[in-house]
Amino acid sequence: MKKILILLLLIAFSSSYAQEDEVKKVVFDL
């Protein structure tokens, strides 16, 4: 459960300074 929350935080931080496409790549890579 904590891993999911941490993952969501990482995605949120990534979306702040990276393009959404790159974030999607990270999500799909997992």
N, CA, C, O and CB atoms as a CASP TS submission, in Angstrom:
PFRMAT TS
TARGET T0000
AUTHOR 0000-0000-0000
METHOD Language model
MODEL 1
PARENT N/A
ATOM      1  N   MET     1       0.842  -1.199   0.000  1.00  0.00           N
ATOM      2  CA  MET     1       0.000   0.000   0.000  1.00  0.00           C
ATOM      3  C   MET     1       0.878   1.250   0.000  1.00  0.00           C
ATOM      4  O   MET     1       0.616   2.201  -0.736  1.00  0.00           O
ATOM      5  CB  MET     1      -0.953   0.006   1.227  1.00  0.00           C
ATOM      6  N   LYS     2       1.909   1.239   0.822  1.00  0.00           N
ATOM      7  CA  LYS     2       2.791   2.405   0.878  1.00  0.00           C
ATOM      8  C   LYS     2       3.532   2.594  -0.434  1.00  0.00           C
ATOM      9  O   LYS     2       3.790   3.721  -0.855  1.00  0.00           O
ATOM     10  CB  LYS     2       3.789   2.267   2.027  1.00  0.00           C
ATOM     11  N   LYS     3       3.876   1.473  -1.083  1.00  0.00           N
ATOM     12  CA  LYS     3       4.595   1.563  -2.355  1.00  0.00           C
ATOM     13  C   LYS     3       3.744   2.283  -3.393  1.00  0.00           C
ATOM     14  O   LYS     3       4.257   3.062  -4.196  1.00  0.00           O
ATOM     15  CB  LYS     3       4.984   0.160  -2.862  1.00  0.00           C
ATOM     16  N   ILE     4       2.444   2.020  -3.372  1.00  0.00           N
ATOM     17  CA  ILE     4       1.548   2.659  -4.342  1.00  0.00           C
ATOM     18  C   ILE     4       1.504   4.162  -4.081  1.00  0.00           C
ATOM     19  O   ILE     4       1.539   4.957  -5.020  1.00  0.00           O
ATOM     20  CB  ILE     4       0.117   2.047  -4.266  1.00  0.00           C
ATOM     21  N   LEU     5       1.428   4.551  -2.824  1.00  0.00           N
ATOM     22  CA  LEU     5       1.387   5.980  -2.490  1.00  0.00           C
ATOM     23  C   LEU     5       2.681   6.664  -2.903  1.00  0.00           C
ATOM     24  O   LEU     5       2.661   7.771  -3.441  1.00  0.00           O
ATOM     25  CB  LEU     5       1.141   6.181  -0.982  1.00  0.00           C
ATOM     26  N   ILE     6       3.805   6.001  -2.650  1.00  0.00           N
ATOM     27  CA  ILE     6       5.104   6.565  -3.037  1.00  0.00           C
ATOM     28  C   ILE     6       5.174   6.694  -4.557  1.00  0.00           C
ATOM     29  O   ILE     6       5.678   7.689  -5.079  1.00  0.00           O
ATOM     30  CB  ILE     6       6.274   5.681  -2.511  1.00  0.00           C
ATOM     31  N   LEU     7       4.669   5.688  -5.259  1.00  0.00           N
ATOM     32  CA  LEU     7       4.673   5.716  -6.726  1.00  0.00           C
ATOM     33  C   LEU     7       3.847   6.895  -7.232  1.00  0.00           C
ATOM     34  O   LEU     7       4.256   7.598  -8.156  1.00  0.00           O
ATOM     35  CB  LEU     7       4.122   4.388  -7.303  1.00  0.00           C
ATOM     36  N   LEU     8       2.678   7.107  -6.617  1.00  0.00           N
ATOM     37  CA  LEU     8       1.838   8.233  -7.033  1.00  0.00           C
ATOM     38  C   LEU     8       2.547   9.553  -6.773  1.00  0.00           C
ATOM     39  O   LEU     8       2.447  10.478  -7.578  1.00  0.00           O
ATOM     40  CB  LEU     8       0.486   8.204  -6.298  1.00  0.00           C
ATOM     41  N   LEU     9       3.261   9.652  -5.660  1.00  0.00           N
ATOM     42  CA  LEU     9       4.011  10.876  -5.360  1.00  0.00           C
ATOM     43  C   LEU     9       5.099  11.105  -6.397  1.00  0.00           C
ATOM     44  O   LEU     9       5.302  12.230  -6.855  1.00  0.00           O
ATOM     45  CB  LEU     9       4.630  10.805  -3.953  1.00  0.00           C
ATOM     46  N   LEU    10       5.795  10.041  -6.766  1.00  0.00           N
ATOM     47  CA  LEU    10       6.855  10.160  -7.781  1.00  0.00           C
ATOM     48  C   LEU    10       6.263  10.633  -9.100  1.00  0.00           C
ATOM     49  O   LEU    10       6.850  11.481  -9.772  1.00  0.00           O
ATOM     50  CB  LEU    10       7.590   8.806  -7.977  1.00  0.00           C
ATOM     51  N   ILE    11       5.115  10.099  -9.477  1.00  0.00           N
ATOM     52  CA  ILE    11       4.464  10.510 -10.727  1.00  0.00           C
ATOM     53  C   ILE    11       4.052  11.980 -10.629  1.00  0.00           C
ATOM     54  O   ILE    11       4.196  12.734 -11.591  1.00  0.00           O
ATOM     55  CB  ILE    11       3.225   9.611 -11.030  1.00  0.00           C
ATOM     56  N   ALA    12       3.541  12.379  -9.471  1.00  0.00           N
ATOM     57  CA  ALA    12       3.120  13.774  -9.287  1.00  0.00           C
ATOM     58  C   ALA    12       4.319  14.718  -9.409  1.00  0.00           C
ATOM     59  O   ALA    12       4.234  15.751 -10.073  1.00  0.00           O
ATOM     60  CB  ALA    12       2.433  13.958  -7.909  1.00  0.00           C
ATOM     61  N   PHE    13       5.433  14.362  -8.770  1.00  0.00           N
ATOM     62  CA  PHE    13       6.637  15.196  -8.853  1.00  0.00           C
ATOM     63  C   PHE    13       7.179  15.215 -10.277  1.00  0.00           C
ATOM     64  O   PHE    13       7.624  16.256 -10.761  1.00  0.00           O
ATOM     65  CB  PHE    13       7.719  14.688  -7.880  1.00  0.00           C
ATOM     66  N   SER    14       7.143  14.070 -10.947  1.00  0.00           N
ATOM     67  CA  SER    14       7.645  13.986 -12.325  1.00  0.00           C
ATOM     68  C   SER    14       6.805  14.859 -13.247  1.00  0.00           C
ATOM     69  O   SER    14       7.343  15.533 -14.126  1.00  0.00           O
ATOM     70  CB  SER    14       7.638  12.523 -12.824  1.00  0.00           C
ATOM     71  N   SER    15       5.486  14.849 -13.051  1.00  0.00           N
ATOM     72  CA  SER    15       4.608  15.624 -13.932  1.00  0.00           C
ATOM     73  C   SER    15       4.836  17.122 -13.750  1.00  0.00           C
ATOM     74  O   SER    15       4.529  17.908 -14.646  1.00  0.00           O
ATOM     75  CB  SER    15       3.136  15.278 -13.661  1.00  0.00           C
ATOM     76  N   SER    16       5.376  17.522 -12.590  1.00  0.00           N
ATOM     77  CA  SER    16       5.590  18.953 -12.387  1.00  0.00           C
ATOM     78  C   SER    16       6.705  19.500 -13.251  1.00  0.00           C
ATOM     79  O   SER    16       6.633  20.653 -13.676  1.00  0.00           O
ATOM     80  CB  SER    16       5.895  19.229 -10.944  1.00  0.00           C
ATOM     81  N   TYR    17       7.740  18.707 -13.529  1.00  0.00           N
ATOM     82  CA  TYR    17       8.858  19.233 -14.338  1.00  0.00           C
ATOM     83  C   TYR    17       9.146  18.413 -15.589  1.00  0.00           C
ATOM     84  O   TYR    17      10.098  18.696 -16.317  1.00  0.00           O
ATOM     85  CB  TYR    17      10.107  19.295 -13.499  1.00  0.00           C
ATOM     86  N   ALA    18       8.323  17.398 -15.839  1.00  0.00           N
ATOM     87  CA  ALA    18       8.519  16.587 -17.048  1.00  0.00           C
ATOM     88  C   ALA    18       7.228  16.560 -17.862  1.00  0.00           C
ATOM     89  O   ALA    18       6.158  16.887 -17.349  1.00  0.00           O
ATOM     90  CB  ALA    18       8.963  15.140 -16.683  1.00  0.00           C
ATOM     91  N   GLN    19       7.332  16.173 -19.114  1.00  0.00           N
ATOM     92  CA  GLN    19       6.139  16.098 -19.961  1.00  0.00           C
ATOM     93  C   GLN    19       5.319  14.879 -19.567  1.00  0.00           C
ATOM     94  O   GLN    19       5.850  13.899 -19.045  1.00  0.00           O
ATOM     95  CB  GLN    19       6.525  16.034 -21.466  1.00  0.00           C
ATOM     96  N   GLU    20       4.013  14.954 -19.822  1.00  0.00           N
ATOM     97  CA  GLU    20       3.138  13.838 -19.460  1.00  0.00           C
ATOM     98  C   GLU    20       3.538  12.572 -20.195  1.00  0.00           C
ATOM     99  O   GLU    20       3.421  11.472 -19.655  1.00  0.00           O
ATOM    100  CB  GLU    20       1.680  14.180 -19.763  1.00  0.00           C
ATOM    101  N   ASP    21       4.013  12.725 -21.431  1.00  0.00           N
ATOM    102  CA  ASP    21       4.413  11.549 -22.203  1.00  0.00           C
ATOM    103  C   ASP    21       5.521  10.784 -21.484  1.00  0.00           C
ATOM    104  O   ASP    21       5.510   9.553 -21.447  1.00  0.00           O
ATOM    105  CB  ASP    21       4.879  11.960 -23.612  1.00  0.00           C
ATOM    106  N   GLU    22       6.473  11.515 -20.914  1.00  0.00           N
ATOM    107  CA  GLU    22       7.579  10.848 -20.212  1.00  0.00           C
ATOM    108  C   GLU    22       7.071  10.146 -18.967  1.00  0.00           C
ATOM    109  O   GLU    22       7.541   9.063 -18.619  1.00  0.00           O
ATOM    110  CB  GLU    22       8.678  11.859 -19.837  1.00  0.00           C
ATOM    111  N   VAL    23       6.117  10.760 -18.304  1.00  0.00           N
ATOM    112  CA  VAL    23       5.548  10.141 -17.106  1.00  0.00           C
ATOM    113  C   VAL    23       4.842   8.840 -17.484  1.00  0.00           C
ATOM    114  O   VAL    23       4.952   7.832 -16.787  1.00  0.00           O
ATOM    115  CB  VAL    23       4.562  11.111 -16.399  1.00  0.00           C
ATOM    116  N   LYS    24       4.110   8.886 -18.609  1.00  0.00           N
ATOM    117  CA  LYS    24       3.411   7.678 -19.063  1.00  0.00           C
ATOM    118  C   LYS    24       4.416   6.574 -19.369  1.00  0.00           C
ATOM    119  O   LYS    24       4.163   5.403 -19.087  1.00  0.00           O
ATOM    120  CB  LYS    24       2.547   7.979 -20.312  1.00  0.00           C
ATOM    121  N   LYS    25       5.561   6.950 -19.950  1.00  0.00           N
ATOM    122  CA  LYS    25       6.588   5.956 -20.257  1.00  0.00           C
ATOM    123  C   LYS    25       7.071   5.295 -18.973  1.00  0.00           C
ATOM    124  O   LYS    25       7.294   4.085 -18.933  1.00  0.00           O
ATOM    125  CB  LYS    25       7.772   6.603 -21.009  1.00  0.00           C
ATOM    126  N   VAL    26       7.231   6.105 -17.918  1.00  0.00           N
ATOM    127  CA  VAL    26       7.697   5.561 -16.639  1.00  0.00           C
ATOM    128  C   VAL    26       6.649   4.603 -16.070  1.00  0.00           C
ATOM    129  O   VAL    26       6.982   3.530 -15.568  1.00  0.00           O
ATOM    130  CB  VAL    26       7.995   6.705 -15.627  1.00  0.00           C
ATOM    131  N   VAL    27       5.396   5.000 -16.154  1.00  0.00           N
ATOM    132  CA  VAL    27       4.315   4.162 -15.620  1.00  0.00           C
ATOM    133  C   VAL    27       4.244   2.838 -16.376  1.00  0.00           C
ATOM    134  O   VAL    27       4.140   1.770 -15.772  1.00  0.00           O
ATOM    135  CB  VAL    27       2.959   4.900 -15.708  1.00  0.00           C
ATOM    136  N   PHE    28       4.303   2.923 -17.729  1.00  0.00           N
ATOM    137  CA  PHE    28       4.227   1.699 -18.523  1.00  0.00           C
ATOM    138  C   PHE    28       5.475   0.845 -18.324  1.00  0.00           C
ATOM    139  O   PHE    28       5.421  -0.381 -18.416  1.00  0.00           O
ATOM    140  CB  PHE    28       4.045   2.034 -20.010  1.00  0.00           C
ATOM    141  N   ASP    29       6.603   1.509 -18.049  1.00  0.00           N
ATOM    142  CA  ASP    29       7.845   0.759 -17.841  1.00  0.00           C
ATOM    143  C   ASP    29       7.736  -0.112 -16.597  1.00  0.00           C
ATOM    144  O   ASP    29       8.349  -1.178 -16.528  1.00  0.00           O
ATOM    145  CB  ASP    29       9.048   1.717 -17.719  1.00  0.00           C
ATOM    146  N   LEU    30       6.961   0.334 -15.615  1.00  0.00           N
ATOM    147  CA  LEU    30       6.789  -0.444 -14.394  1.00  0.00           C
ATOM    148  C   LEU    30       5.861  -1.622 -14.703  1.00  0.00           C
ATOM    149  O   LEU    30       5.568  -2.425 -13.818  1.00  0.00           O
ATOM    150  CB  LEU    30       6.214   0.441 -13.231  1.00  0.00           C
TER
END
